[in-house]
């Protein structure tokens, strides 16, 4: 009898814990400070961050760069927002990929914080 009771307790525990995790998975993810979440490449602030990143990199590197498209975007809530962007860029007449992180400050300005060329 003790074995049946123990087995019943284990089965109920498993059922309850799996039901809870299914509910967690169905809930929408709400952005929280510090976490990275997908952002729409069509969002105006994403486009503004991408434009700023290419303009700053072009000026600091001394080469003409042209933004072709934002291929991927993620955002992070900070004092403002960080945008991690995968960009298609024209460089020396060739299409290349770059990864940029841009901080959209609370005052409405943008600061390029990271840039790397993708291989």
Backbone as ProteinMPNN parsed JSONL, in Angstrom:
{"seq_chain_A": "XXXXXXXXXXXXXXXXXXXXXXXXXXXXXXXXXXXXXXXXXXXXXXXXXXXXXXXXXXXXXXXXXXXXXXXXXXXXXXXXXXXXXXXXXXXXXXXXXXXXXXXXXXXXXXXXXXXXXXX", "coords_chain_A": {"N_chain_A": [[0.811, -1.189, 0.0], [1.964, 1.236, 0.735], [3.756, 1.63, -1.344], [2.036, 2.058, -3.527], [0.896, 4.496, -2.734], [3.131, 6.166, -2.675], [3.867, 6.049, -5.372], [1.62, 7.26, -6.519], [1.872, 9.865, -5.478], [4.263, 10.692, -6.709], [3.496, 10.611, -9.434], [1.449, 12.571, -9.461], [2.97, 14.823, -8.742], [4.713, 15.06, -10.943], [2.84, 15.536, -12.979], [1.755, 18.003, -12.159], [4.033, 19.662, -12.171], [4.782, 19.572, -14.892], [2.556, 20.7, -16.115], [2.65, 23.313, -15.172], [5.036, 24.221, -16.405], [4.31, 24.149, -19.08], [2.399, 26.145, -19.151], [4.025, 28.323, -18.586], [5.562, 28.413, -20.902], [3.696, 29.182, -22.779], [3.087, 31.789, -22.208], [3.534, 35.186, -23.223], [6.741, 36.644, -23.862], [7.973, 39.143, -21.891], [9.816, 42.065, -22.248], [12.578, 42.636, -20.137], [14.683, 44.596, -18.062], [18.035, 44.342, -18.965], [17.857, 41.888, -20.366], [18.075, 40.294, -23.607], [16.019, 40.621, -26.442], [14.142, 39.663, -29.363], [13.838, 42.049, -32.0], [11.918, 43.944, -34.318], [13.007, 44.257, -37.628], [11.9, 46.223, -39.089], [11.199, 48.227, -37.399], [11.13, 51.661, -36.625], [13.063, 52.778, -34.835], [15.049, 50.83, -34.84], [15.938, 50.992, -37.478], [16.908, 53.635, -37.441], [19.0, 53.346, -35.612], [20.632, 51.585, -37.041], [21.287, 53.151, -39.301], [22.751, 55.175, -38.02], [24.882, 53.676, -36.965], [26.234, 52.805, -39.296], [26.932, 55.275, -40.435], [28.646, 56.383, -38.453], [30.671, 54.411, -38.33], [31.634, 54.558, -40.937], [32.683, 57.166, -40.975], [34.657, 57.047, -38.928], [36.324, 54.999, -39.816], [37.149, 55.944, -42.189], [36.208, 55.208, -44.697], [33.917, 54.687, -47.404], [30.766, 53.604, -46.654], [27.687, 51.887, -47.179], [24.455, 51.368, -46.059], [22.641, 48.512, -46.716], [20.673, 46.682, -45.823], [18.918, 45.783, -42.817], [19.428, 42.83, -41.367], [19.002, 41.236, -39.071], [17.787, 41.843, -35.763], [18.085, 42.649, -32.332], [16.974, 43.71, -29.115], [17.782, 45.387, -26.047], [16.765, 46.351, -22.921], [17.936, 49.091, -21.257], [19.365, 51.934, -19.709], [17.705, 53.531, -21.631], [17.881, 51.973, -24.793], [19.669, 49.159, -26.006], [20.715, 48.106, -29.191], [21.348, 45.239, -30.96], [22.618, 44.506, -33.984], [22.53, 42.869, -37.132], [23.916, 43.575, -40.094], [23.603, 44.219, -43.607], [25.941, 45.511, -45.677], [27.317, 47.797, -48.047], [30.566, 47.807, -49.067], [33.388, 49.136, -50.411], [32.305, 48.588, -52.934], [31.423, 45.993, -52.647], [29.163, 43.591, -51.255], [28.866, 43.063, -47.879], [28.762, 41.611, -44.542], [28.035, 42.91, -41.321], [28.275, 43.264, -37.781], [26.731, 45.159, -35.324], [26.502, 47.067, -32.314], [24.372, 49.327, -30.905], [23.686, 52.028, -28.833], [20.74, 53.419, -27.91], [20.139, 56.287, -26.546], [18.507, 57.839, -23.697], [18.11, 60.52, -24.232], [17.525, 60.629, -26.885], [19.604, 60.394, -28.681], [22.071, 58.447, -30.514], [24.587, 56.003, -29.964], [27.322, 54.354, -31.256], [28.56, 51.398, -30.042], [29.831, 48.986, -30.49], [31.438, 47.314, -33.213], [31.834, 44.947, -35.738], [33.206, 43.049, -38.416], [31.571, 40.527, -40.182], [32.375, 37.183, -41.057]], "CA_chain_A": [[0.0, 0.0, 0.0], [2.856, 2.393, 0.771], [4.321, 1.784, -2.687], [1.011, 2.683, -4.369], [0.76, 5.898, -2.307], [4.33, 6.857, -3.131], [3.764, 6.152, -6.828], [0.603, 8.258, -6.8], [2.454, 11.173, -5.164], [5.232, 10.998, -7.764], [2.756, 10.904, -10.663], [0.786, 13.862, -9.301], [4.018, 15.846, -8.767], [5.166, 15.203, -12.328], [1.752, 16.159, -13.735], [1.654, 19.404, -11.76], [5.204, 20.418, -12.63], [4.775, 19.706, -16.35], [1.494, 21.631, -16.46], [3.166, 24.652, -14.904], [6.021, 24.63, -17.397], [3.606, 24.398, -20.336], [1.801, 27.467, -19.05], [5.104, 29.297, -18.686], [5.996, 28.505, -22.29], [2.654, 29.812, -23.573], [3.01, 33.207, -21.888], [4.424, 36.019, -24.04], [7.939, 37.114, -23.172], [7.948, 40.578, -21.655], [11.185, 42.556, -22.095], [13.005, 43.068, -18.821], [15.991, 45.25, -18.08], [19.184, 43.45, -19.011], [17.692, 40.741, -21.254], [17.999, 40.552, -25.044], [14.807, 40.118, -27.054], [14.056, 39.989, -30.787], [13.23, 43.326, -32.395], [11.552, 43.961, -35.728], [13.934, 45.011, -38.483], [11.119, 47.321, -39.667], [10.949, 49.227, -36.355], [11.848, 52.905, -36.952], [14.233, 52.976, -33.979], [16.066, 49.893, -35.322], [16.48, 51.584, -38.705], [17.694, 54.811, -37.05], [20.229, 52.837, -34.989], [21.46, 51.031, -38.121], [21.804, 54.293, -40.069], [23.776, 55.829, -37.201], [26.038, 52.778, -36.881], [26.965, 52.843, -40.571], [27.504, 56.62, -40.589], [29.779, 56.533, -37.524], [31.753, 53.521, -38.76], [32.171, 55.118, -42.177], [33.5, 58.341, -40.632], [35.835, 56.685, -38.116], [37.207, 54.123, -40.588], [37.602, 56.673, -43.369], [35.809, 54.531, -45.931], [32.508, 54.881, -47.709], [29.911, 52.453, -46.41], [26.279, 52.149, -47.449], [23.553, 50.367, -45.478], [21.751, 47.865, -47.68], [19.522, 46.144, -45.096], [19.074, 45.237, -41.467], [19.028, 41.422, -41.506], [18.525, 40.753, -37.777], [17.858, 42.854, -34.705], [17.669, 42.324, -30.965], [17.08, 44.894, -28.266], [18.017, 45.184, -24.628], [16.343, 47.531, -22.166], [18.944, 49.621, -20.325], [18.986, 53.35, -19.607], [17.479, 53.642, -23.064], [17.875, 50.617, -25.365], [20.762, 48.713, -26.859], [20.303, 47.321, -30.342], [22.37, 44.398, -31.589], [22.162, 44.467, -35.368], [23.293, 42.232, -38.2], [23.684, 44.486, -41.214], [24.163, 44.037, -44.946], [26.573, 46.798, -45.962], [28.161, 47.873, -49.232], [31.913, 48.271, -48.699], [34.263, 49.055, -51.572], [31.571, 47.992, -54.045], [31.049, 44.608, -52.364], [28.193, 43.397, -50.172], [29.453, 42.35, -46.741], [27.948, 41.627, -43.328], [28.651, 43.484, -40.131], [27.488, 43.21, -36.554], [26.906, 46.411, -34.595], [25.687, 47.329, -31.134], [24.113, 50.76, -30.823], [22.949, 52.44, -27.642], [19.774, 54.5, -28.108], [20.104, 56.934, -25.235], [17.237, 58.444, -23.286], [17.972, 61.863, -24.808], [17.188, 60.5, -28.299], [20.793, 60.235, -29.516], [22.546, 57.079, -30.7], [26.039, 55.846, -29.842], [27.848, 53.06, -31.691], [29.418, 50.87, -28.978], [30.617, 47.861, -31.006], [31.326, 47.046, -34.646], [32.731, 43.881, -36.22], [32.87, 42.508, -39.732], [31.244, 39.1, -40.161], [33.102, 36.423, -42.097]], "C_chain_A": [[0.858, 1.257, 0.0], [3.443, 2.666, -0.611], [3.317, 2.463, -3.613], [0.848, 4.158, -4.016], [1.936, 6.719, -2.804], [4.279, 7.073, -4.645], [2.736, 7.223, -7.222], [1.13, 9.675, -6.552], [3.431, 11.603, -6.257], [4.509, 11.373, -9.053], [2.059, 12.255, -10.595], [1.805, 14.992, -9.367], [4.499, 16.109, -10.183], [4.102, 15.913, -13.162], [1.641, 17.646, -13.42], [2.834, 20.205, -12.294], [5.218, 20.571, -14.143], [3.673, 20.649, -16.811], [1.952, 23.062, -16.255], [4.141, 25.107, -15.96], [5.374, 24.87, -18.751], [2.967, 25.778, -20.307], [2.862, 28.541, -19.185], [5.513, 29.504, -20.137], [4.967, 29.245, -23.142], [2.561, 31.315, -23.319], [3.954, 34.004, -22.776], [5.617, 36.491, -23.211], [7.9, 38.63, -23.089], [9.38, 41.051, -21.472], [11.451, 43.039, -20.671], [14.383, 43.687, -18.947], [17.086, 44.2, -18.061], [19.059, 42.289, -19.973], [17.607, 41.157, -22.712], [16.737, 39.9, -25.593], [14.786, 40.487, -28.53], [13.373, 41.337, -31.008], [12.933, 43.244, -33.89], [12.549, 44.804, -36.516], [13.234, 46.201, -39.139], [10.823, 48.425, -38.654], [11.758, 50.49, -36.665], [13.107, 53.123, -36.099], [15.372, 52.028, -34.356], [16.735, 50.47, -36.563], [17.356, 52.794, -38.387], [19.025, 54.38, -36.427], [21.178, 52.283, -36.054], [22.079, 52.151, -38.959], [22.945, 54.978, -39.32], [25.043, 54.979, -37.136], [26.886, 52.856, -38.145], [27.621, 54.205, -40.769], [28.732, 56.809, -39.702], [30.943, 55.664, -37.962], [32.425, 54.048, -40.027], [33.106, 56.288, -41.874], [34.763, 57.958, -39.874], [36.821, 55.808, -38.89], [37.747, 54.814, -41.835], [37.292, 55.968, -44.671], [34.307, 54.704, -46.14], [31.756, 53.563, -47.53], [28.475, 52.85, -46.686], [25.454, 51.014, -46.857], [22.639, 49.831, -46.567], [20.489, 47.379, -46.971], [19.915, 45.786, -43.669], [18.545, 43.81, -41.552], [18.463, 40.844, -40.214], [18.66, 41.871, -36.76], [17.382, 42.259, -33.384], [17.791, 43.606, -30.155], [17.198, 44.485, -26.811], [17.622, 46.475, -23.917], [17.433, 47.863, -21.154], [18.478, 51.032, -19.987], [18.846, 53.819, -21.049], [17.356, 52.228, -23.595], [19.171, 50.375, -26.111], [20.148, 47.936, -28.004], [21.499, 46.544, -30.85], [21.847, 44.102, -32.99], [23.098, 43.651, -36.244], [22.909, 42.975, -39.465], [24.272, 43.959, -42.515], [24.643, 45.427, -45.364], [27.341, 46.702, -47.275], [29.477, 48.527, -48.821], [32.832, 48.049, -49.896], [33.592, 48.324, -52.735], [31.144, 46.558, -53.823], [30.064, 44.561, -51.203], [28.84, 42.531, -49.089], [28.498, 42.441, -45.554], [28.741, 42.199, -42.171], [27.698, 43.304, -38.96], [27.791, 44.478, -35.773], [26.028, 46.4, -33.353], [25.597, 48.839, -30.995], [23.272, 51.031, -29.581], [22.054, 53.608, -28.015], [19.553, 55.121, -26.731], [18.735, 57.558, -24.956], [17.022, 59.833, -23.879], [17.682, 61.835, -26.316], [18.38, 60.37, -29.233], [21.208, 58.766, -29.551], [24.064, 57.054, -30.603], [26.432, 54.437, -30.277], [28.821, 52.571, -30.632], [30.26, 49.684, -29.442], [30.388, 47.751, -32.516], [32.293, 45.911, -34.974], [32.244, 43.414, -37.592], [32.633, 41.022, -39.581], [32.002, 38.407, -41.286], [32.207, 35.449, -42.775]], "O_chain_A": [[0.52, 2.239, -0.661], [3.606, 3.824, -0.997], [3.687, 3.338, -4.395], [0.679, 4.988, -4.91], [1.761, 7.833, -3.297], [4.61, 8.153, -5.136], [2.966, 7.997, -8.152], [0.857, 10.583, -7.337], [3.42, 12.76, -6.678], [4.874, 12.356, -9.699], [2.075, 13.008, -11.568], [1.537, 16.022, -9.986], [4.671, 17.263, -10.577], [4.424, 16.793, -13.961], [1.453, 18.459, -14.325], [2.653, 21.307, -12.813], [5.634, 21.619, -14.638], [3.847, 21.339, -17.816], [1.67, 23.93, -17.08], [4.095, 26.263, -16.381], [5.846, 25.72, -19.506], [2.983, 26.499, -21.305], [2.629, 29.564, -19.829], [5.78, 30.629, -20.558], [5.334, 29.875, -24.134], [2.005, 32.041, -24.142], [5.063, 33.55, -23.058], [5.502, 36.708, -22.004], [7.804, 39.314, -24.108], [10.101, 40.508, -20.635], [10.643, 43.759, -20.084], [15.155, 43.335, -19.84], [17.067, 43.281, -17.242], [20.083, 41.735, -20.373], [17.123, 42.245, -23.024], [16.422, 38.76, -25.251], [15.348, 41.511, -28.917], [12.448, 41.706, -30.284], [13.627, 42.547, -34.63], [12.89, 45.919, -36.12], [13.893, 47.086, -39.683], [10.252, 49.454, -39.016], [12.954, 50.397, -36.94], [14.115, 53.609, -36.611], [16.542, 52.384, -34.207], [17.96, 50.44, -36.684], [18.418, 52.969, -38.985], [20.06, 54.991, -36.692], [22.389, 52.49, -35.975], [23.264, 52.099, -39.288], [23.972, 55.318, -39.907], [26.151, 55.504, -37.241], [28.11, 52.96, -38.072], [28.761, 54.275, -41.229], [29.748, 57.339, -40.154], [32.086, 56.121, -37.969], [33.647, 53.985, -40.161], [34.19, 56.388, -42.449], [35.834, 58.496, -40.154], [38.026, 55.87, -38.645], [38.689, 54.329, -42.462], [38.029, 56.111, -45.646], [33.538, 54.848, -45.189], [32.067, 52.554, -48.163], [28.081, 53.994, -46.461], [25.721, 49.841, -47.12], [21.953, 50.59, -47.251], [19.375, 47.621, -47.436], [21.079, 45.525, -43.366], [17.354, 43.6, -41.782], [17.533, 40.038, -40.259], [19.529, 42.735, -36.876], [16.426, 41.487, -33.326], [18.604, 44.477, -30.466], [16.779, 43.402, -26.403], [18.089, 47.557, -24.271], [17.802, 47.041, -20.316], [17.273, 51.285, -19.984], [19.758, 54.427, -21.61], [16.789, 51.365, -22.925], [19.705, 51.271, -26.766], [19.18, 47.197, -27.82], [22.546, 47.123, -31.137], [20.774, 43.523, -33.158], [24.319, 43.736, -36.109], [21.743, 43.006, -39.86], [25.327, 43.324, -42.513], [23.87, 46.384, -45.402], [27.939, 45.671, -47.585], [29.502, 49.643, -48.301], [33.029, 46.917, -50.339], [34.23, 47.538, -53.434], [30.555, 45.951, -54.718], [30.122, 45.382, -50.288], [29.297, 41.419, -49.351], [27.556, 43.233, -45.554], [29.95, 41.998, -42.059], [26.483, 43.206, -39.129], [28.953, 44.836, -35.578], [24.952, 45.802, -33.34], [26.61, 49.538, -30.971], [22.28, 50.35, -29.32], [22.545, 54.672, -28.394], [18.873, 54.556, -25.874], [17.928, 57.77, -25.861], [15.882, 60.278, -24.017], [17.601, 62.886, -26.953], [18.204, 60.249, -30.445], [20.763, 57.956, -28.738], [24.746, 57.957, -31.089], [25.936, 53.45, -29.734], [29.808, 53.249, -30.343], [31.301, 49.403, -28.847], [29.307, 48.049, -33.024], [33.441, 45.922, -34.532], [31.048, 43.391, -37.88], [33.41, 40.331, -38.923], [32.235, 38.994, -42.343], [32.645, 34.728, -43.671]]}, "name": "protein", "num_of_chains": 1, "seq": "XXXXXXXXXXXXXXXXXXXXXXXXXXXXXXXXXXXXXXXXXXXXXXXXXXXXXXXXXXXXXXXXXXXXXXXXXXXXXXXXXXXXXXXXXXXXXXXXXXXXXXXXXXXXXXXXXXXXXXX"}
